[in-house]
């Protein structure tokens, strides 16, 4: 429902304010399990008393004191089961807005008190409508319970995240002694021992040990990854075969497992643009419904008085009840949230975290996909492709001289060369008087010789030249390897009719080489962060809906400028990542999946809203009396119950239609390798030759 931000019913959670149209809605948000149990208890009471009412009304209509019996049976339904709606109606009136609870309360209370009046103050045997009042509450509660159960099941994977952390963690003291503590009691800097088979209880850095770690719960990748000293591990992952000692960096609520849970919940609570249209429709529709209910009721009253009808008030009341019940916009309220919840759940199960549910609208309209190069289309760090020593110089000599200096640098090229020396088990030498010149290279003395390592990029090739005492001794060539998933992702996007572009801060030669390899024709090079943002604006000004895919670090401006920002997430700091969507496993095929999921989600929301609005538009005239010329006034003896039944079927159909989204998304993604998403290839990159 449309809820103004002036509402006094709101909660602050994770730095965000959430406003609610009723206490029931707020309780459902704060404690869905408890609210589900409350609805279930009210529903049981409602059915227990409504069934006897229906039996008395239609099975034994001539039984003595049947009106009084129905009154007594309906009191628990009205007072206990219906209290949920009365509280919502109270807050609706207090906030000067309308909601479903207001319509249900007005319809059922009118029917109940009118019937009570007939029971005690008339003696001509008029029919009473306790059955309608009780049945309406029972049916709507049944719909609410189905909605709650559906949300719980759809959100099961998100709730399971909370149970993944172990009950205890093993904290090591300075003397090596071990203490069992709760994960929530871990503090930054604590050393935590994780044995084989145990779950990592916090985010932290390995300070001792080496082991394979199963990260599938976070990234969706089934293959374990090797983690050793200096590597990060995250909460919720499982240590497989070694002992790890971890220094806690993000424990408790700041851990990755809790951040993922919070983001999933936040996304599922969001509202897409098309749902806001439904909200506005509802806010306008409810006053219209009340106006139609009152005017129709008055019309039939005065018309029947003019014709000499004996009980005009009875028909007038039934017209009012029928209109407000049949027009309850339950299905409109369900149209978006259920669909978003299911969609967010499907995404999160496969390593796609939707931070902003509003991005679904824009994903559905996306026309241009812009990729950053380094760290996105290519791996973030270079690898050595070739070692070219001069004549008389050995392979090992070149690597030894270069790595002995580069081990003192944090430059990505330096790390690649040092990694090569470790792989080849080459022993490094002691260096001193080291001086690194940004953008050029590093120099120093190694065993009395002046060594200089010069870095350069020529003709699209990154490399270094090693010189000893001013004489060139050889070269090492490096490249940023293209992600394997980049080829399939770009091909799939093109087949879907999307325009694909690449933007990079690298040189023209390097940019064109990568673009040509991937089949990208629209290329921008030499772009600083602000330039990337401007390029995206130019696309938008030409009428394009732009999705930008970046690494979330130096691309933050571009990610925010784009209609949808998709960030390649490390899984270690997702709360601070820019963009609307985070790909936890860095698989670019998930960009394709995100676009398709967005389109299917919005399509389903539109279907639901179209059905709900169409239902109300068609049945409202019926409730107001459009069929009376064909059926006569006796239709109103059944119409309140039929209205409740029709409204319940409308809400149920919206829920069932939303549940079909799961299968629809999977079928749509199947041609693009969706099944392979949960079991990625072991080879994650290929050389950009």
C-alpha positions in Angstrom: 0.0 0.0 0.0 1.0 3.6 -0.5 2.4 4.8 2.8 3.4 8.5 3.4 6.6 9.2 5.2 4.6 11.2 7.8 3.4 7.9 9.3 4.1 7.4 13.0 4.5 3.7 12.3 8.1 3.2 11.2 11.3 1.5 12.2 14.9 2.2 11.6 16.9 -0.8 10.4 20.5 -0.8 9.1 20.4 2.9 8.7 17.2 3.0 6.7 13.7 4.0 7.7 10.7 1.8 6.8 7.2 3.2 7.0 4.1 1.1 7.5 0.4 1.5 6.9 -0.6 -0.7 9.9 0.7 -2.3 13.0 0.3 -5.7 11.4 2.5 -4.8 8.5 5.2 -3.5 10.8 5.0 -6.6 13.0 5.3 -8.8 9.9 8.5 -6.9 8.9 10.1 -7.0 12.4 9.2 -10.5 13.3 7.7 -12.5 10.3 7.8 -15.9 12.2 5.9 -14.5 15.2 3.4 -12.7 13.0 2.9 -15.9 11.0 2.1 -17.8 14.2 -0.3 -15.0 15.3 -2.2 -15.2 11.9 -2.3 -19.0 12.1 -4.0 -18.9 15.6 -6.5 -16.3 14.5 -7.2 -18.3 11.3 -7.9 -21.5 13.3 -10.4 -19.7 15.5 -12.0 -18.1 12.5 -12.6 -21.4 10.7 -13.7 -23.2 13.9 -16.5 -20.7 14.4 -17.3 -19.8 10.8 -18.1 -23.4 9.7 -20.9 -23.8 12.3 -22.3 -20.4 11.3 -22.5 -21.5 7.6 -24.1 -24.8 8.7 -26.8 -23.0 10.8 -27.4 -20.4 8.1 -27.8 -22.8 5.1 -28.3 -26.2 6.7 -30.9 -25.3 9.4 -32.4 -21.9 8.4 -35.6 -22.6 10.3 -34.0 -23.6 13.6 -35.3 -21.8 16.7 -33.1 -18.7 17.6 -30.8 -19.3 14.7 -30.1 -15.6 14.5 -29.0 -15.5 18.1 -26.9 -18.7 17.6 -25.1 -17.1 14.6 -24.5 -13.9 16.6 -22.8 -15.8 19.5 -20.7 -17.9 17.1 -19.6 -14.8 15.1 -18.4 -12.8 18.2 -15.0 -14.7 18.5 -14.4 -14.3 14.8 -15.1 -10.6 14.9 -13.5 -9.8 18.2 -10.4 -12.0 18.0 -9.7 -13.0 14.4 -10.9 -9.6 13.0 -8.8 -7.5 15.4 -5.9 -7.6 13.0 -7.9 -5.6 10.5 -9.4 -3.2 13.0 -5.9 -2.1 14.2 -4.9 -1.5 10.6 -8.0 0.5 9.9 -7.4 2.6 13.0 -3.9 3.5 11.8 -5.2 4.2 8.3 -7.7 6.7 9.6 -5.1 8.2 11.9 -2.7 8.8 9.0 -5.5 10.1 6.7 -4.9 7.5 4.1 -6.7 4.3 3.0 -5.7 0.7 3.1 -7.1 -2.8 2.7 -7.8 -3.1 6.4 -10.1 -0.1 6.3 -12.3 -1.6 3.6 -12.4 -5.0 5.3 -13.3 -3.5 8.7 -16.0 -1.2 7.3 -17.6 -4.1 5.4 -17.5 -6.7 8.1 -18.5 -4.4 11.0 -21.4 -3.0 9.0 -22.7 -6.5 8.2 -22.2 -7.6 11.8 -23.9 -4.7 13.6 -26.7 -4.5 11.0 -27.4 -8.2 11.6 -27.2 -7.7 15.4 -29.8 -4.9 15.0 -32.1 -7.2 13.1 -31.6 -9.9 15.7 -32.7 -7.8 18.7 -35.0 -5.1 17.2 -37.0 -6.7 14.5 -39.6 -9.5 14.6 -40.4 -10.1 11.0 -37.7 -12.8 10.4 -35.4 -10.8 8.2 -32.3 -12.6 7.1 -29.1 -11.8 9.0 -25.5 -11.6 7.6 -23.3 -12.9 10.3 -22.2 -15.6 7.9 -21.0 -12.9 5.4 -19.1 -11.0 8.1 -17.4 -14.1 9.5 -16.7 -15.6 6.1 -15.1 -12.4 4.8 -12.6 -12.3 7.7 -11.9 -16.0 7.5 -11.2 -15.9 3.8 -9.0 -12.8 3.9 -7.0 -14.2 6.9 -6.6 -17.4 4.8 -5.1 -15.3 2.0 -2.8 -13.5 4.5 -1.6 -16.8 5.9 -0.9 -18.1 2.4 1.1 -14.9 1.6 3.1 -15.3 4.9 3.9 -18.9 4.2 4.9 -18.1 0.6 7.2 -15.4 1.8 8.8 -17.6 4.4 9.5 -20.4 1.8 10.7 -18.0 -0.8 13.0 -16.4 1.7 14.3 -19.6 3.1 17.8 -19.3 1.6 18.2 -15.8 3.1 17.1 -17.0 6.5 19.4 -20.0 6.3 22.3 -17.6 6.2 21.7 -16.7 9.8 22.1 -20.3 10.8 25.4 -20.9 9.0 27.6 -19.5 11.6 28.9 -22.0 14.2 27.6 -22.0 17.8 31.1 -21.5 19.1 34.4 -20.2 17.9 37.9 -21.1 19.2 39.8 -18.1 20.3 43.6 -18.4 20.9 45.3 -16.4 23.6 48.9 -15.1 23.4 50.2 -18.2 25.3 48.5 -20.5 22.8 45.6 -21.5 25.1 42.2 -22.0 23.5 38.9 -20.6 24.7 35.4 -21.3 23.3 33.4 -18.1 22.7 30.3 -17.2 20.7 30.8 -15.7 17.3 29.1 -12.5 18.4 31.7 -12.1 21.1 34.6 -12.1 18.6 36.5 -8.8 18.5 38.7 -7.2 15.8 42.2 -8.5 16.2 41.3 -11.8 17.9 43.1 -14.9 16.6 40.5 -17.6 15.8 41.4 -21.3 15.2 39.4 -23.1 12.5 39.9 -26.9 12.3 39.1 -29.1 9.2 35.4 -29.4 8.7 34.5 -26.3 10.8 32.7 -23.2 9.6 34.6 -19.9 9.6 33.0 -17.7 12.2 34.2 -14.2 11.0 35.9 -12.4 8.2 39.6 -12.3 8.7 43.1 -12.8 7.3 45.0 -16.1 7.6 48.1 -15.7 9.8 49.1 -19.3 9.9 48.2 -22.5 8.0 47.0 -23.5 4.6 43.7 -25.2 3.6 41.1 -25.5 0.9 37.9 -23.6 1.7 34.4 -24.2 0.4 33.0 -20.7 -0.5 29.9 -21.9 -2.3 27.5 -20.4 0.2 28.8 -17.0 -0.6 29.9 -17.0 -4.2 27.9 -20.0 -5.6 31.2 -21.6 -6.8 31.3 -25.2 -6.0 35.1 -25.7 -6.4 37.1 -25.1 -3.2 39.8 -22.4 -3.2 43.2 -22.6 -1.5 43.8 -20.2 1.3 47.1 -19.6 3.1 49.0 -17.0 5.0 48.0 -13.5 4.0 44.7 -14.6 2.3 41.3 -13.4 3.4 38.6 -15.9 4.4 34.9 -15.0 5.0 32.3 -16.0 7.5 30.0 -18.9 6.6 32.6 -20.7 4.4 33.8 -24.2 5.4 37.4 -25.1 6.1 37.9 -28.5 4.4 41.3 -30.1 5.1 43.8 -28.0 7.0 44.2 -26.0 10.2 43.8 -22.2 9.8 44.6 -19.4 12.3 42.7 -16.3 11.4 43.0 -12.7 12.7 39.5 -11.3 12.9 38.8 -8.2 10.9 35.0 -8.1 10.5 33.3 -10.1 13.2 29.6 -10.2 14.2 27.2 -7.9 12.4 29.9 -6.6 10.1 30.8 -10.1 8.7 30.1 -11.0 5.1 27.4 -13.6 6.0 25.4 -10.9 7.9 25.9 -8.3 5.2 24.6 -10.7 2.5 21.6 -11.5 4.6 20.9 -7.8 5.2 21.2 -6.9 1.5 18.8 -9.7 0.5 16.3 -8.5 3.1 16.7 -4.9 2.0 16.2 -5.8 -1.7 13.1 -7.9 -1.0 11.6 -5.1 1.0 12.2 -2.6 -1.8 9.7 -1.4 -4.4 10.2 -1.2 -8.1 8.8 1.7 -10.1 5.9 -0.3 -11.5 4.9 -1.3 -7.9 4.9 2.4 -7.0 2.3 2.9 -9.8 0.2 0.3 -8.0 0.7 2.1 -4.7 -0.5 5.4 -6.2 -3.4 3.5 -7.9 -4.4 2.1 -4.5 -4.2 5.4 -2.7 -6.6 6.9 -5.3 -8.7 3.8 -5.6 -9.7 3.4 -2.0 -11.4 6.9 -1.7 -13.2 6.0 -5.1 -14.4 2.7 -3.6 -15.8 4.4 -0.5 -17.5 7.0 -2.7 -19.0 4.2 -4.9 -20.1 2.2 -1.9 -21.9 5.2 -0.2 -23.4 6.5 -3.5 -24.6 3.0 -4.6 -26.0 2.3 -1.1 -27.9 5.6 -1.1 -29.1 5.1 -4.7 -30.6 1.7 -3.9 -32.2 2.9 -0.7 -34.0 5.8 -2.3 -34.9 3.8 -5.3 -36.4 1.0 -3.3 -38.3 3.5 -1.0 -39.8 5.0 -4.2 -41.0 1.6 -5.3 -42.5 0.7 -1.9 -39.9 -2.0 -1.1 -40.4 -3.2 2.5 -36.8 -3.4 3.6 -34.7 -0.8 1.7 -32.2 -0.4 4.5 -31.3 -4.1 4.3 -30.5 -3.9 0.6 -28.6 -0.6 1.0 -26.4 -2.1 3.7 -25.7 -5.2 1.6 -24.7 -3.0 -1.4 -22.3 -1.1 0.8 -20.8 -4.3 2.2 -20.5 -6.0 -1.2 -18.7 -3.0 -2.8 -16.1 -2.5 -0.1 -15.3 -6.2 0.2 -15.1 -6.9 -3.5 -12.9 -3.9 -4.1 -10.3 -4.8 -1.4 -7.0 -4.3 -3.2 -5.2 -7.3 -1.6 -4.0 -8.6 -4.9 -2.6 -5.2 -5.9 -0.6 -5.1 -2.6 0.8 -8.5 -3.2 1.6 -8.0 -6.9 5.1 -6.6 -6.4 6.5 -7.8 -3.0 5.9 -11.5 -3.6 7.5 -11.3 -7.0 10.5 -9.3 -5.8 11.1 -11.7 -2.9 11.1 -14.7 -5.2 13.4 -13.0 -7.7 15.9 -11.8 -5.1 15.9 -15.3 -3.7 16.7 -16.9 -7.1 19.5 -14.3 -7.6 21.1 -14.7 -4.2 21.3 -18.5 -4.6 23.5 -18.0 -7.6 25.9 -15.3 -6.3 23.9 -12.3 -7.6 23.1 -9.9 -4.7 20.5 -7.2 -5.6 21.1 -4.2 -3.3 18.5 -2.0 -5.0 15.3 -3.7 -6.1 14.5 -0.6 -8.2 17.2 -1.8 -10.6 14.9 -4.5 -11.9 12.9 -1.8 -13.7 15.9 -0.4 -15.4 17.4 -3.8 -16.2 14.2 -4.6 -18.0 14.8 -1.5 -20.2 18.6 -1.9 -20.6 19.8 -1.3 -24.2 23.6 -0.8 -23.7 26.0 -2.7 -21.5 29.3 -0.9 -20.8 32.2 -2.9 -19.4 35.2 -1.6 -17.7 38.3 -3.5 -18.9 40.9 -4.1 -16.2 39.5 -6.2 -13.4 36.2 -6.7 -15.2 36.7 -8.1 -18.7 40.2 -9.0 -17.7 41.7 -10.3 -14.5 42.7 -7.6 -12.1 46.4 -8.6 -12.0 48.8 -9.4 -14.9 50.5 -12.7 -15.4 53.9 -13.4 -16.9 53.6 -14.6 -20.5 57.2 -14.9 -21.6 60.8 -14.4 -20.3 63.2 -13.2 -23.0 66.9 -13.2 -21.8 69.6 -11.7 -23.9 72.3 -14.0 -25.4 74.4 -15.5 -22.6 71.9 -14.8 -19.9 69.8 -17.6 -18.4 66.1 -17.6 -17.7 66.8 -18.0 -14.0 69.2 -15.1 -13.9 66.6 -12.7 -15.4 63.9 -13.8 -13.0 66.3 -13.7 -10.0 67.4 -10.1 -10.8 63.9 -8.8 -11.4 62.2 -10.5 -8.5 64.9 -9.6 -6.0 63.9 -6.0 -6.5 60.3 -6.3 -7.3 59.6 -8.1 -4.0 59.9 -4.7 -2.3 57.1 -3.2 -4.5 53.3 -3.5 -4.3 52.9 -2.9 -8.0 50.7 -5.6 -9.8 53.6 -6.2 -12.2 56.0 -6.7 -9.3 53.6 -9.2 -7.7 53.3 -11.2 -10.9 57.1 -11.5 -11.2 57.6 -12.5 -7.6 54.8 -15.0 -8.0 56.7 -16.5 -11.0 59.9 -16.8 -8.9 57.9 -18.7 -6.2 56.3 -21.0 -8.7 59.8 -21.8 -10.3 61.3 -22.1 -6.7 64.0 -19.5 -7.6 65.9 -18.3 -4.6 66.0 -14.5 -4.4 69.0 -12.3 -3.4 69.3 -9.5 -0.9 68.8 -6.0 -2.3 69.5 -2.6 -0.9 69.3 1.1 -1.8 66.0 0.4 -3.4 64.2 3.3 -5.1 60.8 3.0 -6.9 59.8 5.6 -9.4 56.0 5.6 -10.0 55.1 4.8 -13.5 58.7 3.9 -14.6 60.0 1.1 -12.5 62.4 0.2 -9.6 66.1 0.2 -9.1 68.6 -0.9 -6.4 71.8 -2.8 -5.7 71.9 -6.6 -5.7 75.2 -8.1 -4.6 77.1 -5.0 -5.6 75.5 -4.6 -9.0 73.2 -1.8 -10.0 70.0 -3.4 -11.2 67.2 -1.4 -12.9 63.8 -2.8 -13.8 61.9 -0.5 -16.2 58.2 -1.0 -16.8 56.5 0.0 -20.0 53.5 -0.8 -22.3 54.1 -0.8 -26.0 51.8 -2.0 -28.8 49.4 -3.3 -26.3 52.1 -5.4 -24.5 53.0 -4.8 -20.9 56.6 -5.7 -20.1 59.7 -4.9 -18.2 63.3 -4.5 -19.2 66.1 -5.6 -16.8 69.4 -3.9 -17.0 72.6 -4.5 -15.0 75.1 -1.7 -14.7 73.3 0.1 -17.5 73.3 -2.9 -19.9 70.1 -4.6 -21.0 70.0 -8.2 -19.9 66.5 -9.3 -21.0 62.8 -8.7 -21.0 59.7 -10.1 -19.2 56.4 -9.9 -21.0 53.1 -9.8 -19.1 49.4 -9.6 -20.0 46.1 -9.1 -18.3 44.3 -12.3 -19.1 40.7 -12.1 -20.3 38.2 -13.8 -18.2 36.8 -17.0 -19.8 33.3 -15.9 -19.0 33.8 -12.6 -20.9 33.5 -14.3 -24.3 30.2 -16.1 -23.6 28.7 -13.1 -21.8 29.4 -10.7 -24.6 28.2 -13.1 -27.2 25.0 -13.7 -25.3 24.3 -10.0 -24.8 24.7 -9.4 -28.5 22.3 -12.2 -29.3 19.8 -10.6 -27.0 20.0 -7.4 -29.1 22.0 -5.4 -26.5 24.7 -3.0 -27.5 28.1 -3.8 -25.9 30.8 -1.2 -25.2 34.1 -1.1 -23.4 35.7 1.8 -21.5 39.2 1.8 -20.0 42.0 4.1 -18.8 44.6 2.0 -20.8 46.2 3.0 -24.0 44.6 2.8 -27.4 46.6 -0.2 -28.5 45.8 -2.2 -25.3 42.1 -1.2 -25.5 41.7 -2.2 -29.1 43.6 -5.4 -28.7 41.2 -6.6 -25.9 38.2 -5.3 -27.7 39.1 -7.0 -31.0 39.7 -10.3 -29.2 36.2 -10.1 -27.6 34.4 -8.7 -30.6 33.6 -5.3 -29.1 33.4 -2.6 -31.7 32.5 0.4 -29.5 35.7 1.2 -27.5 36.8 4.2 -25.3 40.4 4.4 -24.1 42.4 6.7 -21.9 39.4 7.4 -19.7 39.8 8.7 -16.2 37.0 7.9 -13.6 35.3 11.2 -14.4 35.5 10.5 -18.1 33.8 7.1 -17.7 30.9 8.8 -16.0 30.7 11.4 -18.8 30.7 8.6 -21.5 27.8 7.0 -19.8 25.9 10.3 -19.6 26.4 10.7 -23.4 24.8 7.3 -24.0 21.9 8.2 -21.7 21.4 11.6 -23.5 21.1 9.7 -26.7 18.2 7.6 -25.3 20.0 4.5 -24.1 19.4 2.7 -20.8 22.9 1.9 -19.6 24.2 -0.9 -17.5 27.8 -0.4 -16.4 29.9 -3.3 -15.2 33.0 -2.4 -13.1 35.2 -3.6 -10.4 33.6 -1.4 -7.8 36.8 0.4 -6.8 37.9 3.1 -9.3 34.6 2.7 -11.2 32.4 3.9 -8.3 31.4 7.2 -10.1 30.5 5.3 -13.3 28.6 2.7 -11.3 26.5 5.4 -9.7 25.9 7.3 -13.0 24.7 4.3 -14.9 21.0 3.4 -14.9 22.2 0.1 -13.3 25.6 -0.4 -11.8 26.9 -4.0 -11.6 29.9 -4.5 -9.4 32.4 -7.3 -9.5 32.4 -8.2 -5.8 35.2 -9.9 -4.0 32.7 -11.3 -1.4 34.8 -9.6 1.3 33.5 -6.1 1.5 30.1 -6.1 -0.3 28.5 -3.6 2.0 30.8 -0.9 0.7 30.6 -1.9 -2.9 29.1 0.7 -5.3 26.4 -0.2 -7.7 22.9 -1.8 -7.5 24.0 -5.4 -8.1 27.0 -7.3 -6.9 28.4 -10.5 -8.6 30.0 -12.4 -5.8 31.8 -14.9 -8.0 33.0 -12.5 -10.7 31.4 -14.6 -13.4 30.4 -12.2 -16.3 27.7 -14.7 -17.4 25.8 -13.4 -14.4 25.5 -10.0 -16.1 23.4 -11.8 -18.7 21.5 -13.6 -16.0 20.8 -10.3 -14.2 19.4 -8.6 -17.3 17.1 -11.6 -18.0 16.0 -11.8 -14.3 15.2 -8.1 -14.3 13.1 -8.4 -17.5 11.2 -11.5 -16.3 10.6 -10.0 -12.8 9.1 -6.8 -14.2 7.0 -8.7 -16.7 5.6 -10.8 -13.8 4.9 -7.8 -11.7 3.0 -6.1 -14.6 1.0 -9.3 -15.1 0.0 -9.4 -11.4 -0.9 -5.7 -11.3 -2.9 -6.0 -14.6 -4.8 -8.9 -13.2 -5.5 -7.2 -9.9 -6.6 -3.9 -11.4 -8.7 -5.7 -14.0 -10.4 -7.8 -11.4 -11.4 -4.7 -9.4 -12.5 -2.8 -12.4 -14.8 -5.6 -13.6 -16.4 -6.7 -10.3 -16.9 -3.2 -8.8 -19.9 -2.5 -11.0 -21.3 -5.9 -10.2 -21.2 -5.2 -6.5 -22.8 -1.8 -7.1 -25.8 -3.5 -8.7 -25.1 -3.8 -12.4 -26.6 -7.3 -12.5 -29.7 -6.5 -10.5 -31.8 -6.1 -13.7 -30.9 -9.7 -14.7 -30.9 -11.4 -11.3 -33.1 -9.3 -9.1 -32.3 -8.0 -5.6 -32.0 -11.5 -4.1 -28.4 -11.6 -5.5 -27.4 -9.5 -2.5 -28.2 -12.3 -0.1 -25.2 -14.1 -1.5 -23.1 -11.3 -3.0 -21.1 -10.4 0.2 -19.9 -14.0 0.5 -19.2 -14.3 -3.2 -17.3 -11.0 -3.1 -15.1 -12.3 -0.3 -14.5 -15.6 -2.2 -13.7 -13.7 -5.4 -11.3 -11.4 -3.6 -9.5 -14.4 -2.0 -9.2 -16.1 -5.3 -7.7 -12.9 -6.8 -5.0 -12.8 -4.1 -4.3 -16.5 -4.4 -3.9 -16.2 -8.2 -1.4 -13.4 -7.8 0.6 -15.6 -5.3 0.5 -18.6 -7.6 1.4 -16.6 -10.7 4.4 -15.2 -8.8 5.5 -18.7 -7.8 5.7 -19.5 -11.5 8.5 -17.0 -11.8 11.1 -19.4 -10.6 10.5 -21.9 -13.4 10.1 -19.1 -16.0 13.5 -17.6 -15.1 15.3 -20.9 -15.1 13.8 -21.8 -18.5 14.8 -18.4 -19.9 18.3 -18.7 -18.6 18.9 -22.3 -19.6 20.1 -21.4 -23.2 22.7 -19.1 -21.6 24.3 -21.8 -19.4 22.4 -21.1 -16.2 22.9 -24.7 -15.0 26.6 -24.3 -15.3 26.5 -21.2 -13.1 26.5 -23.3 -9.9 29.5 -25.3 -11.1 31.9 -22.9 -12.8 34.8 -24.2 -14.9 38.0 -24.5 -13.1 39.8 -22.4 -15.7 38.8 -18.8 -14.9 40.9 -16.9 -17.4 42.6 -17.2 -20.8 45.5 -15.2 -22.2 44.7 -12.1 -24.2 46.7 -13.0 -27.3 
